[in-house]
Amino acid sequence: MPVDISLVDVAPALADVLLDAVAHGASIGFLADTDAGAATDWWLRALRADGTLTWVARLDGAVVGVVQLRLVAYPNGRHRADVAKLLVHRRARGLGISSRLMASLEAEALRLRRWLLLLDTETGSLAEHLYEKWGWQRVGIVEDHAAVPDGELRATTFFSKALPA
């Protein structure tokens, strides 16, 4: 299989962003024992996944943020997509990076006629409050849905957003 050098170059940097989030307790699908190799391997697979678009934010040349748009492949869901892995490294928080990543994602979703977006996040997290601020609508909460890095189960809030035409 040919190696895409750009993916090989960016995956370790994205792994660093992911591990920073995990180290600070974010419930993003990974536990505290995740190491750099496993995180890099995950990103290499995620970046190559069919139907997944990824935006990477850089600050002074360094990767500091990421977000993914996962297109629904079912014929009855071609109007929607899932938002995943909105992550900003702690050293770059408070600079509006997450807002710009989401604005880029939403613009591309509209261009692709994916006007209904869905996501989930840990209930009570800073991210939950950001999504509400950005106009996302709370769909519901599922108790004990996902574990935080230390393994404790926590509630997850599900959101949707219908983008304006």
Order of alpha helices (4+ residues) and beta strands (2+ residues): alpha-alpha-beta-beta-beta-alpha-beta-alpha-beta-beta
